[in-house]
Amino acid sequence: MKGQFAGRMATMQRSFIREILKVAQDPNVISFAGGLPNPDYFPVEPLRAAADKVFAQRGTRALQYAPTLGSQELRQFIADRYKTTCGLDVPADDILITNGSQQGLELVAKILIDPGDHVILESPSYLGGIQAFSLFQPRFVTTPLREDGPDTAVLAQHAAHPQAKLYYALPNFQNPTGITYSAAKREEVAAILNENQLFFIEDDPYRELRFMGEDLPPMTMYGQPEAASGRDRAFLLGSFSKVVAPGFRMGWIVAQPELMDKLIIAKQASDLHSNYVSQLILLQYLQDNDLDAHIATIKAAYGRQRALMVSMIEELFPAYIQFTLPEGGMFLWITLPEGMSAMALFEAAVKRNVVFVPGDPFHVDGTGQNTLRLNFSNTDAAAIETGMTRLAEALQEQWKIGD
């Protein structure tokens, strides 16, 4: 019939988080909902100076069409940083600049997923990943997350299925839970993926935001040496959104040449290349400033904000509440008792001008109604204290109603 939308749109919905953020626009509302970096640490003046220099020194070049892969100098900066921060050797030509990590997920999905393919997700999983994959009509199967990473027995069972195509994960400070895979779990997961010849999407936007514990290298460095550590089937995604500014929409994909060829075709069909002016401004900022010092400032602030939020939970929330203790990133995860509704809690919290994200959108199997995500990065100490006090009041009200 003429005039109908594509069948894939039948199951697509607006982002629940984006809808919540509309509520959070009210200045009276304290929001723990968005996955937002703290704007107090955006390097506005250094970026202004970088922009001035770019237009003064290479204005016409910056305004011209550019290669699909992106700025060679920016890709070399990313490659050099992988080498210095985690010992990973990445050729610049194995890096594709994308419009944030979100486009990276969509491009990988576009070249890999056919309808009915099994896509293995962590449970819960990043909502943006679920949305990006859903357009291509896979069958989602899930692996529960434990304190140190996925349940590898369940992962192995899913990976052995003949229709299993890929595993999508955020091993560092996972969104939404804040959980980080242990070194042992990384080894186990890599072995399972290699044994079953699965593709692996490692979404890693938070790796440099560790404020506690010991750094662990990207998952792509684990696995069997004879399989090139599985890198021939791996996609490593990164982003400048969390360490510089999200408004640039500057992310990247690391992939080996055979995979990169397909990604380039998909990227060209999408937008030819990412915003070149933004690439050059970002590059100039990175060349003229100490990124490590800037990240150290962000990590110190987020560490304090996380510690305050945890202390407020311990002080104000009932003892039956379970929560994660992230060593970095931007989120922690709350689990309420079975039968208690996070959506009902949300409605009570909105009346007190505080919002969060109920956990069920992060699940694809209909579970998670008793879970919720809190963001600690985008609020100052005073807002955390006030907001968590309001949330504790809403929680006490809902628990009494539930009784």
C-alpha positions as CSV (number, residue, x, y, z in Angstrom):
1,M,0.0,0.0,0.0
2,K,1.3,3.4,-0.9
3,G,2.2,5.9,1.9
4,Q,3.2,3.4,4.5
5,F,6.3,3.7,6.6
6,A,9.0,1.1,6.5
7,G,8.2,-2.0,8.6
8,R,11.2,-1.4,10.8
9,M,9.6,1.8,12.2
10,A,6.8,-0.2,13.8
11,T,8.8,-1.1,16.8
12,M,10.8,2.2,17.1
13,Q,10.0,4.7,19.8
14,R,11.3,8.1,20.9
15,S,14.1,8.0,23.4
16,F,12.6,7.8,26.9
17,I,15.6,9.7,28.3
18,R,15.2,12.5,25.8
19,E,11.6,12.9,26.8
20,I,12.6,13.0,30.5
21,L,15.1,15.7,29.7
22,K,12.3,18.0,28.5
23,V,11.0,17.9,32.1
24,A,14.5,18.7,33.3
25,Q,14.6,22.0,31.3
26,D,12.6,23.6,34.2
27,P,15.2,25.4,36.3
28,N,13.5,24.3,39.4
29,V,14.0,20.6,38.6
30,I,17.1,18.8,39.8
31,S,18.0,16.3,37.2
32,F,19.9,13.0,37.7
33,A,18.5,11.8,34.4
34,G,20.7,12.8,31.5
35,G,24.0,11.2,30.6
36,L,25.5,14.7,30.6
37,P,29.1,15.8,31.4
38,N,29.3,18.8,33.7
39,P,29.4,22.0,31.7
40,D,31.4,23.7,34.4
41,Y,34.4,21.9,32.9
42,F,33.9,22.6,29.2
43,P,37.1,24.5,28.1
44,V,35.2,27.4,26.5
45,E,38.0,29.9,26.3
46,P,40.7,27.5,25.0
47,L,38.2,26.2,22.4
48,R,37.4,29.8,21.4
49,A,41.2,30.4,20.9
50,A,41.5,27.2,18.9
51,A,38.6,28.3,16.6
52,D,40.2,31.7,16.0
53,K,43.5,30.0,15.1
54,V,41.8,27.5,12.7
55,F,40.0,30.2,10.8
56,A,43.0,32.5,10.7
57,Q,45.5,29.8,9.6
58,R,43.4,27.4,7.5
59,G,40.0,28.9,7.0
60,T,39.3,27.9,3.4
61,R,40.6,24.4,4.0
62,A,38.4,24.0,7.1
63,L,35.4,24.9,5.1
64,Q,36.0,22.5,2.3
65,Y,34.8,18.9,1.8
66,A,37.1,16.4,3.6
67,P,38.1,12.7,3.5
68,T,35.6,10.3,4.8
69,L,38.0,8.9,7.4
70,G,38.4,12.4,8.9
71,S,41.4,14.6,9.7
72,Q,44.6,12.6,9.5
73,E,46.2,14.7,12.2
74,L,43.2,14.1,14.6
75,R,43.2,10.4,13.8
76,Q,47.0,10.3,14.5
77,F,46.4,12.1,17.9
78,I,43.9,9.4,18.8
79,A,46.3,6.6,17.7
80,D,49.2,8.2,19.7
81,R,47.0,8.5,22.8
82,Y,46.0,4.8,22.7
83,K,49.7,4.0,22.7
84,T,50.6,6.3,25.6
85,T,47.5,5.6,27.8
86,C,47.1,1.8,27.4
87,G,49.8,0.5,25.1
88,L,47.5,-0.3,22.2
89,D,49.1,0.0,18.8
90,V,46.5,1.5,16.4
91,P,47.4,2.8,12.9
92,A,45.7,6.1,12.1
93,D,44.2,4.5,9.0
94,D,42.3,2.1,11.3
95,I,40.4,5.0,12.8
96,L,37.2,6.6,11.4
97,I,35.9,9.9,12.8
98,T,32.2,9.7,13.4
99,N,29.4,12.0,14.6
100,G,29.8,10.8,18.2
101,S,29.8,7.2,19.4
102,Q,26.1,7.0,18.5
103,Q,26.8,7.2,14.8
104,G,29.5,4.6,15.3
105,L,26.9,2.2,16.7
106,E,24.6,2.9,13.7
107,L,27.3,2.3,11.2
108,V,28.5,-0.9,12.7
109,A,24.9,-2.1,12.9
110,K,24.4,-1.2,9.3
111,I,27.2,-3.3,8.0
112,L,26.6,-6.3,10.3
113,I,23.0,-6.9,11.2
114,D,20.4,-8.7,9.1
115,P,16.9,-9.2,10.4
116,G,16.8,-12.1,12.8
117,D,20.5,-12.1,13.7
118,H,21.1,-12.6,17.4
119,V,22.6,-9.6,19.0
120,I,23.9,-10.3,22.5
121,L,23.5,-7.4,25.0
122,E,24.4,-6.9,28.6
123,S,21.4,-6.7,30.8
124,P,20.8,-3.8,31.3
125,S,22.3,-2.2,28.2
126,Y,22.9,1.3,26.9
127,L,19.6,2.7,25.5
128,G,21.3,4.4,22.5
129,G,22.8,1.1,21.5
130,I,19.4,-0.7,21.7
131,Q,17.9,2.0,19.5
132,A,20.7,1.9,16.9
133,F,20.5,-1.9,16.6
134,S,16.7,-2.0,16.6
135,L,16.4,-0.3,13.2
136,F,17.9,-3.4,11.7
137,Q,15.5,-5.9,13.3
138,P,17.7,-8.3,15.2
139,R,16.7,-10.7,17.9
140,F,18.1,-9.4,21.2
141,V,19.4,-11.9,23.7
142,T,20.7,-10.8,27.0
143,T,23.5,-11.7,29.5
144,P,23.0,-10.5,33.1
145,L,25.6,-8.2,34.6
146,R,27.3,-9.2,37.8
147,E,29.5,-7.0,40.0
148,D,32.6,-7.8,37.9
149,G,31.1,-8.1,34.4
150,P,28.7,-10.4,32.5
151,D,27.6,-13.9,33.5
152,T,30.0,-15.7,31.2
153,A,28.1,-19.0,31.4
154,V,25.0,-17.3,29.9
155,L,27.2,-15.4,27.4
156,A,28.8,-18.7,26.3
157,Q,25.4,-20.3,25.8
158,H,24.2,-17.3,23.6
159,A,27.5,-17.1,21.7
160,A,27.2,-20.8,20.6
161,H,23.9,-20.2,18.9
162,P,24.2,-20.6,15.1
163,Q,22.5,-17.2,14.6
164,A,24.6,-15.3,17.1
165,K,26.3,-12.4,15.2
166,L,27.8,-10.0,17.7
167,Y,28.2,-9.0,21.4
168,Y,27.8,-5.4,22.4
169,A,29.3,-4.2,25.6
170,L,30.6,-1.2,27.7
171,P,33.4,-2.8,29.8
172,N,34.4,0.4,31.5
173,F,31.9,2.1,33.9
174,Q,29.0,0.7,32.0
175,N,26.0,2.9,31.1
176,P,23.6,2.5,32.9
177,T,25.1,0.5,35.8
178,G,28.6,2.0,36.3
179,I,30.0,-1.6,36.4
180,T,33.5,-2.3,35.2
181,Y,34.6,-5.7,33.9
182,S,37.4,-7.3,35.9
183,A,40.6,-8.4,34.2
184,A,39.6,-12.0,34.7
185,K,36.1,-11.4,33.1
186,R,37.8,-9.7,30.2
187,E,39.9,-12.8,29.5
188,E,36.8,-15.0,29.8
189,V,34.7,-12.9,27.5
190,A,37.5,-12.6,24.9
191,A,38.0,-16.4,24.9
192,I,34.2,-16.9,24.3
193,L,34.0,-14.4,21.5
194,N,37.1,-15.9,19.8
195,E,35.9,-19.4,20.1
196,N,32.6,-18.6,18.5
197,Q,34.0,-16.2,15.9
198,L,31.6,-13.4,17.0
199,F,31.9,-9.7,16.2
200,F,32.5,-7.5,19.2
201,I,31.5,-3.9,19.6
202,E,33.4,-2.4,22.5
203,D,31.8,1.0,23.4
204,D,34.3,2.8,25.5
205,P,33.4,6.5,26.0
206,Y,34.2,6.6,29.7
207,R,37.6,4.9,29.9
208,E,39.6,8.0,30.8
209,L,37.2,9.0,33.5
210,R,38.5,6.6,36.2
211,F,38.8,8.2,39.6
212,M,39.2,5.0,41.7
213,G,40.9,1.7,41.2
214,E,43.3,0.4,38.6
215,D,43.2,1.2,34.8
216,L,42.4,-1.8,32.6
217,P,43.2,-1.8,28.8
218,P,40.5,-2.1,26.1
219,M,39.0,-5.5,25.6
220,T,40.5,-5.6,22.2
221,M,43.9,-6.3,23.8
222,Y,42.6,-9.5,25.4
223,G,42.2,-12.9,23.7
224,Q,44.2,-15.4,21.7
225,P,47.4,-14.1,20.1
226,E,46.8,-16.3,17.0
227,A,43.5,-14.6,16.5
228,A,45.2,-11.1,16.6
229,S,43.4,-10.7,19.9
230,G,40.1,-11.0,18.0
231,R,40.8,-7.5,16.5
232,D,39.8,-8.8,13.0
233,R,36.2,-9.0,14.4
234,A,36.3,-6.1,16.9
235,F,35.1,-2.5,16.7
236,L,36.4,-0.2,19.4
237,L,34.4,3.0,19.8
238,G,35.6,6.2,21.6
239,S,34.5,9.8,22.0
240,F,35.6,13.3,22.9
241,S,32.2,14.1,24.3
242,K,33.0,13.1,27.8
243,V,36.5,14.6,28.1
244,V,36.2,17.8,26.0
245,A,32.6,18.7,25.0
246,P,29.6,16.8,23.6
247,G,28.5,19.6,21.3
248,F,31.3,18.8,18.8
249,R,29.8,15.3,18.3
250,M,33.3,13.9,17.7
251,G,33.7,10.2,18.2
252,W,35.6,7.4,16.4
253,I,35.7,3.8,15.5
254,V,38.8,1.6,15.5
255,A,38.6,-1.3,13.2
256,Q,41.0,-3.3,11.0
257,P,41.1,-2.7,7.2
258,E,38.6,-5.3,6.0
259,L,36.0,-3.9,8.5
260,M,37.0,-0.3,7.9
261,D,36.3,-0.7,4.1
262,K,32.7,-1.6,4.9
263,L,32.4,1.2,7.5
264,I,33.7,3.8,4.9
265,I,31.0,2.7,2.4
266,A,28.3,3.0,5.1
267,K,29.7,6.4,6.3
268,Q,29.7,7.8,2.8
269,A,26.1,6.8,2.3
270,S,25.2,8.5,5.6
271,D,27.0,11.9,5.5
272,L,30.2,11.7,3.4
273,H,32.3,12.8,6.4
274,S,31.9,14.3,9.8
275,N,32.0,18.1,10.4
276,Y,35.4,19.1,9.3
277,V,35.5,22.5,10.9
278,S,34.8,20.9,14.3
279,Q,37.5,18.3,13.7
280,L,40.1,21.0,13.1
281,I,39.0,23.2,16.0
282,L,39.1,20.1,18.3
283,L,42.6,19.2,16.9
284,Q,43.9,22.7,17.5
285,Y,42.6,22.6,21.1
286,L,44.3,19.2,21.7
287,Q,47.6,20.5,20.2
288,D,47.6,23.7,22.2
289,N,46.4,22.4,25.6
290,D,47.2,19.7,28.2
291,L,44.4,17.2,27.8
292,D,45.7,15.1,30.7
293,A,45.5,18.0,33.1
294,H,42.0,18.8,31.9
295,I,40.9,15.2,32.4
296,A,42.4,15.2,35.8
297,T,40.3,18.1,36.8
298,I,37.1,16.4,35.5
299,K,38.0,13.1,37.3
300,A,38.6,14.8,40.6
301,A,35.2,16.6,40.4
302,Y,33.3,13.5,39.3
303,G,35.0,11.5,42.1
304,R,33.8,14.0,44.7
305,Q,30.3,14.1,43.2
306,R,30.1,10.3,43.1
307,A,31.3,10.1,46.8
308,L,28.7,12.6,47.9
309,M,25.8,10.8,46.1
310,V,26.9,7.4,47.6
311,S,27.1,9.0,51.1
312,M,23.6,10.4,50.7
313,I,22.2,7.0,49.7
314,E,23.9,5.4,52.7
315,E,22.6,8.1,55.0
316,L,19.1,8.6,53.7
317,F,17.9,5.6,51.8
318,P,16.4,2.5,53.4
319,A,18.8,-0.4,54.0
320,Y,16.9,-2.6,51.5
321,I,18.1,-0.4,48.6
322,Q,20.9,-1.9,46.5
323,F,23.3,0.2,44.5
324,T,26.5,0.0,42.5
325,L,29.8,1.6,43.4
326,P,31.3,2.8,40.2
327,E,35.1,3.4,40.0
328,G,34.6,6.0,37.2
329,G,32.3,7.3,34.6
330,M,29.0,9.2,35.2
331,F,26.4,6.8,36.6
332,L,25.3,4.5,39.4
333,W,22.5,2.0,39.5
334,I,19.8,1.5,42.1
335,T,17.8,-1.7,42.5
336,L,14.6,-1.5,44.5
337,P,12.9,-4.5,46.1
338,E,11.0,-6.8,43.8
339,G,7.5,-5.5,43.2
340,M,8.4,-1.9,43.8
341,S,8.0,0.4,40.8
342,A,10.7,2.8,39.7
343,M,8.1,4.5,37.5
344,A,5.9,5.1,40.4
345,L,8.9,6.5,42.3
346,F,9.6,8.7,39.3
347,E,6.2,10.2,39.4
348,A,6.5,10.9,43.1
349,A,9.9,12.4,42.5
350,V,8.7,14.7,39.7
351,K,6.3,16.2,42.2
352,R,9.3,17.1,44.3
353,N,11.2,18.6,41.3
354,V,13.8,15.9,41.0
355,V,14.1,13.4,38.1
356,F,16.1,10.2,37.2
357,V,15.7,7.5,34.6
358,P,13.6,4.4,35.4
359,G,15.5,1.3,34.5
360,D,13.1,-0.6,32.3
361,P,14.1,1.2,29.0
362,F,17.6,-0.3,29.4
363,H,16.1,-3.8,29.3
364,V,14.9,-5.5,26.2
365,D,13.2,-8.4,27.9
366,G,10.5,-6.6,29.9
367,T,12.4,-6.6,33.2
368,G,13.9,-3.8,35.2
369,Q,10.8,-2.2,36.5
370,N,12.4,-2.0,40.0
371,T,15.6,-0.3,38.8
372,L,16.8,3.2,38.1
373,R,19.8,5.1,36.9
374,L,21.3,8.2,38.6
375,N,23.7,10.5,36.9
376,F,26.2,12.2,39.3
377,S,28.3,14.1,36.8
378,N,26.0,17.0,35.9
379,T,25.1,18.4,39.3
380,D,27.0,20.3,41.9
381,A,27.3,19.4,45.5
382,A,24.4,21.5,46.7
383,A,22.1,20.1,44.0
384,I,23.1,16.5,44.9
385,E,22.3,17.1,48.5
386,T,19.0,18.7,47.8
387,G,18.0,16.3,45.1
388,M,18.9,13.1,47.0
389,T,17.0,14.4,50.0
390,R,13.9,14.9,47.8
391,L,14.4,11.5,46.2
392,A,14.7,9.8,49.7
393,E,11.4,11.5,50.7
394,A,9.7,10.2,47.5
395,L,11.1,6.7,48.2
396,Q,9.8,6.7,51.7
397,E,6.4,7.8,50.4
398,Q,6.3,5.0,47.8
399,W,7.4,2.3,50.2
400,K,4.6,3.3,52.7
401,I,2.1,3.1,49.8
402,G,3.5,-0.2,48.7
403,D,3.1,-1.6,52.3
